[in-house]
Amino acid sequence: MSILAAGVTGSVASIGYGLAAIGPGIGVGLIFGNGVQAMARQPEAAGLIRSNMFIGFALTEALALIGIVMPFVYGK
């Protein structure tokens, strides 16, 4: 599906992915910001916090990867 607005053509799917990337972007920022803060408060637990931080990062990035694939699946 293609839109024509003010002489600009494009795919609605690309706009949808742009909106879908906002959530994981905010999530990654929160994960790493809070992880660094937690490591500063409890340095002895840095290893556990870091591993949990990377697991959360991977799950959050999975949403972004799903978001980049969906416009291709439902785009036409």
C-alpha positions as CSV (number, residue, x, y, z in Angstrom):
1,M,0.0,0.0,0.0
2,S,1.4,3.4,-0.9
3,I,0.3,6.8,0.2
4,L,0.3,10.1,-1.7
5,A,0.5,13.1,0.5
6,A,1.8,16.5,-0.7
7,G,3.6,14.8,-3.6
8,V,5.6,12.4,-1.4
9,T,5.1,8.7,-2.0
10,G,6.1,6.0,0.4
11,S,5.1,2.8,2.2
12,V,2.9,2.9,5.3
13,A,4.9,-0.1,6.6
14,S,8.0,2.1,6.9
15,I,6.1,4.6,9.0
16,G,4.8,1.7,11.1
17,Y,8.4,0.4,11.7
18,G,9.5,3.9,12.7
19,L,6.8,4.0,15.3
20,A,7.5,0.5,16.4
21,A,11.2,1.3,17.0
22,I,10.4,3.9,19.6
23,G,9.4,1.3,22.3
24,P,12.5,-0.9,22.1
25,G,14.7,2.3,22.0
26,I,13.2,3.5,25.2
27,G,13.4,0.1,26.7
28,V,17.1,-0.3,25.9
29,G,17.9,3.0,27.5
30,L,16.0,2.1,30.6
31,I,17.7,-1.3,30.9
32,F,21.2,0.1,30.7
33,G,20.5,3.2,32.7
34,N,19.0,1.3,35.6
35,G,21.7,-1.5,35.3
36,V,24.5,1.1,35.6
37,Q,22.7,2.6,38.6
38,A,22.3,-0.8,40.2
39,M,25.9,-1.6,39.7
40,A,26.9,1.7,41.3
41,R,24.8,1.0,44.3
42,Q,25.9,-2.7,44.8
43,P,29.3,-3.3,43.1
44,E,29.5,-6.8,44.6
45,A,26.5,-7.8,42.5
46,A,27.8,-6.4,39.2
47,G,28.2,-9.8,37.6
48,L,24.6,-10.8,38.2
49,I,23.2,-7.4,37.3
50,R,25.2,-7.4,34.1
51,S,24.0,-10.8,33.0
52,N,20.4,-9.9,33.7
53,M,20.9,-6.6,31.9
54,F,22.1,-8.4,28.7
55,I,19.1,-10.9,28.9
56,G,16.7,-8.0,29.1
57,F,18.5,-6.2,26.3
58,A,18.2,-9.3,24.1
59,L,14.5,-9.7,24.7
60,T,13.9,-6.0,24.1
61,E,15.9,-6.1,20.8
62,A,13.9,-9.1,19.7
63,L,10.9,-6.8,19.6
64,A,12.7,-4.4,17.4
65,L,13.7,-7.3,15.0
66,I,10.1,-8.5,14.9
67,G,9.1,-4.9,14.1
68,I,11.6,-4.7,11.2
69,V,10.3,-8.0,9.7
70,M,6.6,-7.3,10.0
71,P,6.4,-4.5,7.3
72,F,7.8,-7.0,4.8
73,V,5.4,-9.7,5.8
74,Y,2.3,-7.5,5.8
75,G,3.5,-4.7,3.5
76,K,1.9,-5.9,0.3
